[in-house]
């Protein structure tokens, strides 16, 4: 584990500012300068490494069908600095020759996964570069965005997956997870190196640790084994705020610290927030190693050029898994959604044996809202788990109103007088002067004599969502006024708004329903006693007791797919054509997840200054799977990325804790009142089953060549494939449709009469006999051959699946194939068919 110093990064920051101002002062063409990602026709390093591995294994007699057992490690250096600097010089030479004395700024040289560079140039310079015979592709840079204490127990790790690997003390050992995110807080105890046992940095890893003022020497250890940051594209745009974003791997946002600890944080770390204890935290693979590649930032998100540089570096360093809790801000343009720099860099990572996990996106619940597209990327949606926190307030009329708030109860169930903020104004304040005074943001507006010893009532409006008002400031106001507690009632315009539990050091509650808020205010107003003549309040008659919300509740009606989780089907292009690819791959815990928080984290204002935070999103679901993939990688070190994906998918659960079907929320407003059984376009193969993934029985494997055959089969894709990979589609004797990829699922966007789909399974367990069962999608007849088979360890079996349309329909329907082994293995294969056309009939899709 080496270190690099941040001086050159500061120089780049200054140079970026100078160039930015130069571009603004120059002529009109320079005013249009932008960052472009340029790829060259010569293949990157990863291509040659993969080919060398293939040739080496051929000499050893390995066969293609056993590709899941091919080791990644070969005796070829992936980090030769001379080669990297040579490629950089080649890029510099090309730019000098193409632009001949003109001004430009090269930001990155990519050489491992992509042979190319990111450069700030004008449109005229783009044309000059595009005409060079060495150049394959020029793409405009685009923006991207960011998309626990109990989840190990909910996933059954202590009694299942961890036990198989020797307990939590060895779970994930030897596996490196790379995080492309907002950085990390290295001072957090979740990343401390407290091991008293041997804990070597894996020999195949060669990453380094940046040293800056924000990230001093000693920040890395045997747990956090590499940390770098990438911000050149952001700096050239003038959006980088050095005081908020930190020109170092340090996390000024909180998101990256949170995701890293979910996947690989240390075991048994006390979760203390707002002076309350909420249990003990653990990552899914607490013994795995963490490598951080910061490419997203608090003030602006991120840009593809920086993300690609981060992915390229992570692969070169030798990570085993890449976790991407990020999604593009828009659907990629062009021939197909798969052809974008991030997905194509991920394809090259998969080629060298890296498993890539990505968040599905938080754009649900509408169909085709998916933000992760490619079949070589494992896409994860968000589901609930069984732990919830609820709070309530009991009024003087014996009505109890539910709400949220990680807050203590009022003392000994004692009732206290309620007083509204607008009725507690001092003589110098009026609601006319400040229409938002009821939000309790400034204690100087209120009469302490009125509030002291009572419960203060504050309003909650959209301003809290926008960060213009905060819960913490209202609590500070209540504390300054010596209030015993706070009640927030919901603005009537906040219909159906979902609130996460918010930490409070004093008794408090947010009444999250507008209807309940209305009932609460009606009780308060009816309890006021006013002077008949003046109308002034002479007595505050409403009383209440806050019941508290720091104790967890557990529900059997879980998991369920969350309303915000992006849904399939997978959009193939901007015309909303549908790919024969199932997305998401599965769902994992992503709602109300406790995990580590940066000491300066500002992504969630309610948790500022805390060491843990509770967040929700597919960003939280993806690192759960990254950590569980590390457990699979630890047990099966020679599994290919597609084999790991298969193990996770085919073992996924289809049922909640009651044994009923997993439900999916269908609406943003009142999601629990708008739900129905989840389909494969909601949850993919199902809810992740960590223990089952370690004993999958049969595996579906796909190779890099399979993915290229699929890409070459897309109409008009040949030049784009050549541009990104340096490989010609003419090399492939035949192409394949997406539905013919050997995936552990089958999706058919358009079934015109009938179709036969083949799948090949490999037995990674002992000899076993299997019987095949299936349920056909509505409007389709189905037959799987053979219906029974015996398969020896290491052998393969081809399954033929015949689909026949029996009715005309444009509505998606779903089915399932189950392979049931006599040794207890169950392999789950979800099916989805959208447009169905019977003989001699046409349906417009």
Buried (B, 14 or more C-beta within 10 A) or exposed (E): BEBBEBEEBBEBBEBBBEBBEEBEEEEEEBEEBBBBBBBBBBBBBBBEBBEEBBEBBEEEEBEEEBBBBBEBEBEEEBBEEEBBEEBBEBBEEBBEEBBEEBBBBBBBBBBBBBBBBBBBBBEEBBEBBBEBEBBBBBBEBBBBBBBBBBBBBBBBBBEBBBBBBEEBEBBBBBBBBBBBBBBBBBEBBBBBEEEEEEBEBBEBBBBBBBBBEBBEEEBBBBBBBBBBBBBBBBBBBBBBBBEBBBBBBBBBBBBBBBBBBBBBBBBEBEBEBBEBEBBBBBBBBBBBBBBBBBBBBBBBBBBBBBBBBBBBBBBBBBBBBBBBBBBBBEBBBBBBBBBBBBBBBBBBBBBBBBBBBBBBBBBBBEBBBBBBBBBBBBBBBBBBBBBBBBBBBBBBEEEEBBBBBBBBBBEEEEBBBBBBBBBBBEEEBEBEEBEBBBBBBBBEBBBEEBBBEBBBBBBBBEBBEEEEBBBBBBBBBBEBBEBBBBBBBBBEEBEBBBBBBBBBBBBBBBBBBBEBBBBBBEBBEEBBEEEEEEEEBEEBBBBBBBBBBBEBEEBEEBBBBBBBBBBBBBBBBEEEBBBBBBBBBBBBBBBBBBBBBBBBBBBBBBBBEBBBBBBBBBBBBBBBBBBBBBBBBBBBBBBBBBBBBBBBBBBBBBEBBEEEEBBBBBBBEBBEEBBEBBBBBBBBBBBBBBBBBBBBBBBBBBBBBBBBBBBBBBEEBBEBBBBBBBBEBEEBEEBBBBBBBBBBBBBBBBBBEEBEBEBBBBBBBEEBEBEBEBEBBBBBEBBBEEEEBEBEEEEBBEBEBEBBBEEEBEEBBBBBBBBBBEEEBBBBBBBBBBBBBBEEEEBEE
